């Protein structure tokens, strides 16, 4: 599956934000849940995905959550990602956030 450059960039951003959330998680369970969401996103794209780049990203989990939400919506609206898959990803991310609450 060849991605156009804009799709690949948006996907790389979404992957990087989820990885940064996993790194910033306060619990091992939450970190693992974010990693599962990342695997789910990769699976949707048949593991044909660009590399992660979390250098310079904020450590603020709220900002990262908003950024990943925006990226997923762009993948759905601009690049045809299945809306059901996006909702399932949102649910996975919500589950991870719930595990990460103090």
LUMTI-215468 format. One record per residue (C-alpha): x, y, z; residue number from 0; chain. Coordinates in nm, 3 decimals. Layout:
<atoms>
+---------+---------+---------+-----+-------+
|      xx |      yy |      zz |   n | chain |
+---------+---------+---------+-----+-------+
|       X |       Y |       Z | NUM |     A |
...
+---------+---------+---------+-----+-------+
</atoms>
This chain:
<atoms>
+---------+---------+---------+-----+-------+
|      xx |      yy |      zz |   n | chain |
+---------+---------+---------+-----+-------+
|   0.000 |   0.000 |   0.000 |   0 |     A |
|   0.166 |   0.320 |  -0.116 |   1 |     A |
|   0.069 |   0.631 |   0.075 |   2 |     A |
|   0.074 |   0.975 |  -0.074 |   3 |     A |
|   0.314 |   1.212 |   0.107 |   4 |     A |
|   0.040 |   1.399 |   0.295 |   5 |     A |
|  -0.119 |   1.076 |   0.414 |   6 |     A |
|   0.219 |   0.942 |   0.524 |   7 |     A |
|   0.294 |   1.264 |   0.713 |   8 |     A |
|  -0.040 |   1.262 |   0.895 |   9 |     A |
|  -0.002 |   0.895 |   0.979 |  10 |     A |
|   0.353 |   0.953 |   1.108 |  11 |     A |
|   0.225 |   1.235 |   1.326 |  12 |     A |
|  -0.056 |   1.020 |   1.469 |  13 |     A |
|   0.188 |   0.735 |   1.539 |  14 |     A |
|   0.437 |   0.972 |   1.701 |  15 |     A |
|   0.171 |   1.129 |   1.926 |  16 |     A |
|   0.050 |   0.788 |   2.044 |  17 |     A |
|   0.408 |   0.677 |   2.110 |  18 |     A |
|   0.471 |   0.997 |   2.307 |  19 |     A |
|   0.158 |   0.929 |   2.512 |  20 |     A |
|   0.288 |   0.579 |   2.585 |  21 |     A |
|   0.621 |   0.725 |   2.695 |  22 |     A |
|   0.453 |   0.988 |   2.915 |  23 |     A |
|   0.209 |   0.745 |   3.080 |  24 |     A |
|   0.223 |   0.725 |   3.457 |  25 |     A |
|   0.148 |   0.353 |   3.477 |  26 |     A |
|   0.275 |   0.048 |   3.297 |  27 |     A |
|  -0.082 |  -0.057 |   3.219 |  28 |     A |
|  -0.157 |   0.276 |   3.050 |  29 |     A |
|   0.168 |   0.263 |   2.855 |  30 |     A |
|   0.081 |  -0.085 |   2.730 |  31 |     A |
|  -0.270 |   0.032 |   2.635 |  32 |     A |
|  -0.125 |   0.318 |   2.429 |  33 |     A |
|   0.112 |   0.072 |   2.262 |  34 |     A |
|  -0.186 |  -0.150 |   2.174 |  35 |     A |
|  -0.357 |   0.154 |   2.016 |  36 |     A |
|  -0.040 |   0.217 |   1.815 |  37 |     A |
|  -0.039 |  -0.146 |   1.698 |  38 |     A |
|  -0.407 |  -0.110 |   1.607 |  39 |     A |
|  -0.330 |   0.197 |   1.393 |  40 |     A |
|  -0.044 |   0.012 |   1.224 |  41 |     A |
|  -0.266 |  -0.288 |   1.161 |  42 |     A |
|  -0.525 |  -0.067 |   0.986 |  43 |     A |
|  -0.249 |   0.041 |   0.748 |  44 |     A |
|  -0.127 |  -0.318 |   0.699 |  45 |     A |
|   0.198 |  -0.237 |   0.885 |  46 |     A |
|   0.310 |  -0.021 |   0.592 |  47 |     A |
|   0.375 |   0.282 |   0.808 |  48 |     A |
|   0.634 |   0.559 |   0.839 |  49 |     A |
|   0.880 |   0.577 |   1.125 |  50 |     A |
|   0.808 |   0.741 |   1.458 |  51 |     A |
|   0.960 |   1.076 |   1.540 |  52 |     A |
|   0.883 |   1.194 |   1.890 |  53 |     A |
|   1.184 |   1.425 |   1.917 |  54 |     A |
|   1.077 |   1.767 |   2.033 |  55 |     A |
|   0.717 |   1.672 |   2.108 |  56 |     A |
|   0.555 |   1.814 |   2.417 |  57 |     A |
|   0.525 |   1.596 |   2.726 |  58 |     A |
|   0.182 |   1.745 |   2.804 |  59 |     A |
|  -0.055 |   1.452 |   2.775 |  60 |     A |
|  -0.361 |   1.672 |   2.717 |  61 |     A |
|  -0.195 |   1.842 |   2.421 |  62 |     A |
|  -0.078 |   1.508 |   2.282 |  63 |     A |
|  -0.432 |   1.370 |   2.317 |  64 |     A |
|  -0.575 |   1.664 |   2.124 |  65 |     A |
|  -0.308 |   1.628 |   1.854 |  66 |     A |
|  -0.368 |   1.256 |   1.806 |  67 |     A |
|  -0.744 |   1.314 |   1.790 |  68 |     A |
|  -0.694 |   1.578 |   1.524 |  69 |     A |
|  -0.460 |   1.351 |   1.325 |  70 |     A |
|  -0.703 |   1.060 |   1.338 |  71 |     A |
|  -0.988 |   1.281 |   1.221 |  72 |     A |
|  -0.771 |   1.406 |   0.934 |  73 |     A |
|  -0.689 |   1.046 |   0.840 |  74 |     A |
|  -1.062 |   0.974 |   0.834 |  75 |     A |
|  -1.178 |   1.290 |   0.656 |  76 |     A |
|  -0.894 |   1.346 |   0.409 |  77 |     A |
|  -0.748 |   1.003 |   0.349 |  78 |     A |
|  -1.044 |   0.767 |   0.374 |  79 |     A |
|  -0.964 |   0.583 |   0.694 |  80 |     A |
|  -1.271 |   0.380 |   0.790 |  81 |     A |
|  -1.483 |   0.584 |   1.037 |  82 |     A |
|  -1.549 |   0.272 |   1.245 |  83 |     A |
|  -1.175 |   0.207 |   1.274 |  84 |     A |
|  -1.126 |   0.568 |   1.388 |  85 |     A |
|  -1.398 |   0.530 |   1.653 |  86 |     A |
|  -1.239 |   0.207 |   1.774 |  87 |     A |
|  -0.903 |   0.386 |   1.798 |  88 |     A |
|  -1.065 |   0.669 |   1.994 |  89 |     A |
|  -1.213 |   0.409 |   2.230 |  90 |     A |
|  -0.873 |   0.242 |   2.272 |  91 |     A |
|  -0.712 |   0.577 |   2.350 |  92 |     A |
|  -0.990 |   0.661 |   2.597 |  93 |     A |
|  -0.931 |   0.327 |   2.771 |  94 |     A |
|  -0.558 |   0.404 |   2.791 |  95 |     A |
|  -0.629 |   0.751 |   2.935 |  96 |     A |
|  -0.858 |   0.597 |   3.194 |  97 |     A |
|  -0.578 |   0.364 |   3.304 |  98 |     A |
|  -0.345 |   0.662 |   3.328 |  99 |     A |
|  -0.559 |   0.868 |   3.564 | 100 |     A |
|  -0.411 |   0.909 |   3.913 | 101 |     A |
+---------+---------+---------+-----+-------+
</atoms>
